[in-house]
Amino acid sequence: MNHDEFRRHAHQLVDWIADYQTNVENYPVKSISQPGEILATLPASAPVNSEAFADIFADFENKIMPGITHWQHPAFFAYYPANTSHASILAETLMSALGLQCMSWQTSPAAAELEERVMQWLAELLGLPKHFAGVIQDSASSGALCSIVSARERATNFGSNLNGLYHQKPFTLYCSSEAHSSIEKAAKIAGLGSANLRKIPVDENYAMRVDALQEAIEKDIAAGLTPLWVVAALGTTGSTAFDPLRAIGEIAKKYDLWLHVDAAYAGAAFLLPEFRYLADGMEYVDSFVFNPHKWLLTNFDCSTYFVRDKNALIDSFAILPEYLKTREDSQVNNYRDWGPTLGRRFRALKLWFVLRTYGQENLRKFIQSHIKLAHDLTAKMRATSDFEIMAPVTLNNICFRYHPHNINDQEILNQLNFKLMEELNASGKLYLTHTKLNGNLVLRMVIGQTNVSEKHTEIAWALIQHMARSTPG
Ligand SMILES: *Cc1c(COP(=O)(O)O)cnc(C)c1O
């Protein structure tokens, strides 16, 4: 492909993308592809000779598109959203064309300095303490890992990086029973052992019980173990529950634990001062993760990790011994030392495009509008006699179930709601997913897609009622 051909194809693609965005609502939200169906259409070996772009693109449309689940469909209510926006797509395109590796300052000074600046912007937007330094990573999972490794290194005076943990009595870690699976994964990868992660029970709002946290810590200390790290989830994945940060912070301080905050999804709500009460106690926090790639209009991946003591992070991950550092290194950020990977994408660019294209006010309106849609729909569900709201709707995740009067058996209700979800998703009109809260299967409807509006929530709600009530109980 030469430059002229590239120019032609790129123009075609832009038109295709704009058409896709215009027509995305005509696709079934969740792909109806069966296991192995796409695979069977793909040749067993890579082509020996060059193929024309037109042929590749035709296969993309005919073979790949049918197996795509449309995350950018406004009726995508599943999981948590993975927002895109025009600004972010444009920046991603530039990032891809520049093809940078942003490992050190000198591999692209603008990338390092833009990252430093947009992370300051974001910290201010979220109302985070001034002493936080930030770095952009691929995911909140990596953020959890960085946090645990930093805590481990700080507690061993950076000795476990050197000697391993062979002579260390077990450290213990704490999260709520509703914490994200990435916490347990990070505990395993960091070599601390999932058996040493205590899953603290939650209260009726699915928030961590602080009395149970304190008890677990005391028990571990009495057993000769060393409590190391605790995570407060601000917005759990299941029901967007908020752990009580201040109370957890006081305990973290008392027992000298590293306190991590997982606000991967709900962090976006801290743009709104009226929701910052949920993050009260931030002065106790050692590290904080929030994903603009979920609910802040920035293409995956863009996860922001903030840390109180950046040296605990850098000294845990630095790949150069002190004596090899240059004079320049003391004046600049070499972000390769701020996380697990050496190579890094120029993610700051898309965050910069997004923050500038929208501006603070529009970003706040965007978040506010979704919260309002969710609260309006919650009120409608509450007003019926056969739908139940199953968890507090603080932001925009509605956990609900269909509960007709004549059924009270938990197992039967669970089956009924699972079946309802599968039928709804098979309709292609919307996509939602489930979780279990207290043994009850609940449907999660997260209203956070970039282009979702009242029209979409109304159509979805009508369909949910219709399908639920016409399903034989
Ligand atoms: C989505 C989510 C994660 C995981 O995010 P990744 O960036 O995909 O690793 C972690 N914690 C919470 C609370 C989440 O909602």
Ligand as a Chemical Component Dictionary entry (heavy atoms), coordinates in Angstrom:
data_LIG
# 
_chem_comp.id                   LIG 
_chem_comp.type                 NON-POLYMER 
_chem_comp.pdbx_formal_charge   0 
_chem_comp.three_letter_code    LIG 
# 
loop_
_chem_comp_atom.comp_id 
_chem_comp_atom.atom_id 
_chem_comp_atom.alt_atom_id 
_chem_comp_atom.type_symbol 
_chem_comp_atom.charge 
_chem_comp_atom.model_Cartn_x 
_chem_comp_atom.model_Cartn_y 
_chem_comp_atom.model_Cartn_z 
_chem_comp_atom.pdbx_ordinal 
LIG C1 C1 C 0 -14.415 -2.337 35.494 1  
LIG C2 C2 C 0 -13.893 -2.416 36.866 2  
LIG C3 C3 C 0 -12.587 -2.853 37.106 3  
LIG C4 C4 C 0 -11.700 -3.392 36.041 4  
LIG O1 O1 O 0 -11.336 -2.445 35.121 5  
LIG P1 P1 P 0 -10.250 -2.755 33.985 6  
LIG O2 O2 O 0 -9.803  -1.406 33.582 7  
LIG O3 O3 O 0 -10.963 -3.496 32.922 8  
LIG O4 O4 O 0 -9.168  -3.566 34.607 9  
LIG C5 C5 C 0 -12.126 -2.811 38.407 10 
LIG N1 N1 N 0 -12.903 -2.371 39.402 11 
LIG C6 C6 C 0 -14.160 -1.956 39.209 12 
LIG C7 C7 C 0 -14.976 -1.479 40.368 13 
LIG C8 C8 C 0 -14.700 -1.973 37.932 14 
LIG O5 O5 O 0 -15.966 -1.572 37.737 15 
# 
loop_
_chem_comp_bond.comp_id 
_chem_comp_bond.atom_id_1 
_chem_comp_bond.atom_id_2 
_chem_comp_bond.value_order 
_chem_comp_bond.pdbx_ordinal 
LIG C1 C2 SING 1  
LIG C2 C3 SING 2  
LIG C2 C8 DOUB 3  
LIG C3 C4 SING 4  
LIG C3 C5 DOUB 5  
LIG C4 O1 SING 6  
LIG O1 P1 SING 7  
LIG P1 O2 DOUB 8  
LIG P1 O3 SING 9  
LIG P1 O4 SING 10 
LIG C5 N1 SING 11 
LIG N1 C6 DOUB 12 
LIG C6 C7 SING 13 
LIG C6 C8 SING 14 
LIG C8 O5 SING 15 
# 
